[in-house]
Amino acid sequence: YHAAEGQRLEQSPEGRKKVKKQSDIRGLDTQSYHDRALCAQAHFFIYSKSSIPVSMFDDPLFKEMLKAMIPPTCQVDKPPLLNNFGALQYTTSEFELFKSCLNKELEPMVLESKGNAFCQIIHDGVTLSNKSKYQAFGIQFTNRKFHCNHVVALGFQKVKNSTGDTVSNLGKELVKDRTNFDFKQITACAVQDSAAKSVARAWELEVETCDMHDGDKIGASAIGRLVRKDGRGGIVNSFPEGQALEVKLNAQAKHFSAVHKNRQRYQDIIGSSNEDQNLPTTMIKQDLCGTRMSSFHGLVRSTLKVKKSLDLYFLTRRNEQGSTVTDFLSTEDWKFALEVEAILNISKDLVTISQTESKLNAAYGPVLRNVTYKKFINDNMMVIDITNWGSTSRSPRKELNVNDFTESGRRCRERATLECERRFFGHNGEETMDAEGAVAKMKLSKREMATLHLDKRTCLQTSILSTKKEWTEGKNELQSFYIEFYKKRKQYDREKSRGGVNPIRANIVELPPSSNIIDMDSDDCDSDLDNSDIADEDENLAEIDEAAQAQIDALEAKQEFKRVIKKWYKWTPDWKKLFPEKKFPSRTNEAGVEICEPDPFEDLIDIDMTHLMQHIEQHNSDNAN
């Protein structure tokens, strides 16, 4: 901190008088106790998990605490205490260091990409209770060395409005200021909620919506918190039963949170019960977030967990003389709550897993949506087994046929299914696709269609896309991306050194094909990729204009793509050998060969991708010609 601050202030005349010169940050190791103490206080102020007010540095008790921490060996005339001005200076310096480090992290990737953008920008807006509007921005990129994603917050900025132009211009400015690279130079794609599609269009990027937001909206629609209107203010799909249950559950939670006497009485009653009853002693989790369904799901789940304890509590209170306490939920409400939890538990997985941004799961959006939808339309759902749920945190579950649901439970499931179809399959009807006889075909962005081919966990898996036509469409999109990627790299090389690169050739080891993988080796899948023979490149590239050279690059890229993609399809990782600690499902084919058939969601989503990527790199190196 001190070194960075010194370098910053040295640029001003007054700074040269105030700050002792520091050549670089290594000087921190030899600083005095006074400097190290100020740095430590600044570090606490900036990075503490708690929100530390600047006024705390003026608090007499805080100062006394710091004075007591001065080592006896230090001769300090005046205790080093950070003030408001110093906290601001240190924070400013630390932020400048952050921007410098981010630029250094991105710089080699910019050089390596040779003109191809590689970052994903993510953003979201919020309106505070005082009506102030803010926009949060971040970028996400993959570190090839560690084979993981880096998610970096760029800013939380106040805005006058949330229009597409305002947000898009602010995003460009922040990317430029924080990274020192132009927006288009590093930004390849954007993800936002459905309400901000205009921002992606303003950036001239493909529109992709956030699975976390969409999954949350599915849960909100299921219980009636989210409804559609007819344009005249009327509600098209109201669900008063779901809203009534939400009111009752919140009122029951408030019964304990708002009145200490009730909470204490609950603990006394449960504490004096027979140990053989194995009653949970936990409390209900309040739904303190009015915008996210995970909070409401926590309320429902925690309520179901303590149902046996609540039954004993309300039974005891009803029998107390003069008590006015009554049950909040009827027998029908409890059953409906059980069904609601099962439905929200499905959408919860989509919301939670899609936020796991540190792992290499770029291809898993379609997987998660597909799994979510199949669980919604399944005739059986996994509901919590309340009878056998004791004090353990993990809830036991059992299958329950949807025909045995309450009428409200079946409507809740239908609403979740319909919202899922509207968001993920482009359905616009007021009834589910099954009821209308429509065929479900998932909406995929071009990036998603291509990415499914690039991840060996998802490549050609029939559980994700069932037809060869769908996979061929994705293959064509991947080819288009590859051609543009190839052309930009070639153009970059010509501008730098007027040279080219040699294509990599690999001898791919073939394993027996799995029954759940599409066969893409037939001629009909490659017919769209056939090209005329590549024209010989003129020896003197300088005489060929850029447009003609770009056409040659495109033909070369197509030819290279055809060769490489065939080998990629034929190569199958030996999952059991790579991950011996995992128990993958397998089958034996007609030749008596055991074939491993892991499921992309159940078996492969959590594997260590670093290990797989290193194996692929080593394979390419061993087979390169």
Buried (B, 14 or more C-beta within 10 A) or exposed (E): BBBBBBBBBBEEEEBEEEBEEBEEBEBBEEBEBBBBBBBBBBEEBBEEEEEBEBEBBEEEEBBEEBEEEBEEEEEEEEBBBBEEEBBEBBBEBBEBBEBEEBBEBBEEBBEEBBBBBBBBBBBBBEEEEEEEBBBBBBBBBBEEEEBBBBEBEBBEBEBEEBEBEBBBBBBBBBBBEBBBBEBEBBBBBBBBBEEBBBBBBBBEBBBBBBBBBBBBBBBBBBBBBBBBEEEEEEEEBEBEBBBBBBEBBBEBBBBBBEEEEBBEBBBEBBEEBEEEEEBBEEBBBBBEEEEBBBBBBBBBBBBBBBBBBBEBBBEBBEEEEEEEBEBBBEEEBBBBBBBBBBBBBBBBBBBEBBEEBEBBBBBBBBBBBBBBBEBBBBEEBBBBEBEEBEEEEEBEBEEBEBEEBBEBBBBBBBBBBBBBBBBBBEBEEEEBBEEEEBEBBBEBBBBBBBBBBBBBBBBBBBBBBEEBEBBBBBBBBBBBBBBBBBBBBBBBBBEEEEEBEEEEEBEBEEBEBBEBBBEBEEEEBBEEBEEEEEEEBEEEEEEBEEEEBBEBBBBBBBBBBBBBBBBBBBBBBEBBEEBEEBEBEEEEEEEEEEBBBBBBBEBBBEBEBEEBBEBEEEBEEEBEE
